[in-house]
Amino acid sequence: MTRSQQAIAAAVEWLVRLQRPSVTEADWLAFDAWLAESADHTAAYDAALAFDQEFDLGPTQLAPPPPAPVAVIRPRLRPSRRAWIWSTGAALAAAGVVGAVLLPLTAAPETVYSTGFGERKTVVLEDGSRIDLNAHSKIAVRFARGERHVTLGDAQAFFDVAKDPRRPFVIDAGDTRVRVVGTAFDVRHRDGAVAVAVQRGVVEVRPGTADRPTLIRLLPGEGLSHVEGQAGARPRPVAVDEITSWREGRLIYRDQPLSEIVADLNRQFARPLQLGDAHAADLRLSGVLIVDRQDAMVARLSSLLPVQATTTPDAVVIRSR
Amino acid sequence: MLRLYAEKRVNLVRLFAARLRSTAEAEDLVQDLYLKVQAMGEVDAREGGSALLFRMAQNLMLDRLRSGARASARDEGWRRLQGATVGGEQIADAPAADDVVAARQRLAALMAALETLPPREARAFTLHKLEGLSHAETAIAMGVSRSSVEKHISAALKTLIAKLP
């Protein structure tokens, strides 16, 4: 190896080391000292850095612009007066009970936000709080004088709540109530289960609002999962960055069954994925899936797991092979 | 302290250019650091001054990431290719045609060089650089440790730099 090759090799080692999530003072001092050792080192590093940055731009030059800048929607100052009644109303209507909807006459107007297949949305509320909505999600927002209230239907949402101790922010997801004053966290309400993961601040959760719920306080890096109708839940450490990676168009799994992954993908695309056999449903995956085109995602799934896909006009069927 | 800043400035930019994936953003950051250092007034910087500068820059970087003020290096690359920017406003939608051709040729050469790498190196490199996963996410996707990912990426970079001067 020539001297300049050695310098390039060392420069690359430095570059990769500096791109780790955390870099310490000691790293900086050592790096600074290494650069000062010789002009070859600085030249080699600058070359490696330039090369690295050039490559970083690769995909954007070929592909269309970066993943869909999510639409930012600001509610009109005076939201529509359409009083939107969550499941209570639907349940009553389904039961044939008409005109028995009990809403306080002074109820603040409710605004509904929803997303379709593969759609993501950011909603900025009047208090400055932001809600990122994942695909195929529906929420209702109502701001009253003493309370900011959100009802989560079938939805996953990331909340960045503006601080207001006098007006707590309350989220109802099925039988679970989440209460905060100002913090950032993810709530997922899907298929009869509620999961909460906290990024910043303290979040109070009462899983099972109906039946003497116990209050659980979650700190950053903690979360819980709760099955509706069952008793409580226990806080546990969770990988918040992974859970919230859907906001960047990625799905990260650790040992999750294909059935759950298929359910997630079916919120992204109108043409449903179906599991052809029970064995396929139980296959487990750890890995990162980038959300792009359905056929590309299915192809990647089949390279990660022993499955094959058959596309019919109205569905994609996945079978074990 | 200002003298120490002047001495360390270039190397700080080098370090943060790696972390932010953009030399322009690193320049920006280190410029902000200058304002902070200036505001500190006369400080005896003989001991631990260099480490202090790094800590301050690191905090500035975290503030920036948190405030979301930072457009990603990828977006920046896209804009740079899409057209010139004047006073923060994009003025043209289309890049000069020969720039695009040159960029594409260069990219095609890089892709061809990628093909010649050992498969795991190529995969780690592709996931990290082209698909934008972090080292940790690349490790999960490949089912290997983070340190192996770093080794694969280092090895790939060394080969590619040698092949494509």
Interface residues (C-beta under 8 A of the other chain):
Chain A: Q5 I8 A9 V12 E13 W14 L15 V16 R17 L18 Q19 R20 P21 V23 E25 W28 L29 F31 D32 L35 A36 T42 Y45 D46 A47 A48 L49 F51 D52 Q53 E54 F55 D56 L57 G58 P59 T60 Q61 L62 P65 P66 R250 I252 R254 S286 G287 V288 I290
Chain B: K8 N11 R14 L15 A17 A18 R19 R21 S22 T23 S50 A51 F54 R55 Q58 S72 A73 R74 D75 G77 W78 R80 L81 V100 A103 R104 R106 L107 L110 L127 K129 L130 E131 G132 L133 S134 H135 A136 E137 I140 A141 G143 E150 I153 S154 L157 K158 L160 I161 A162 L164
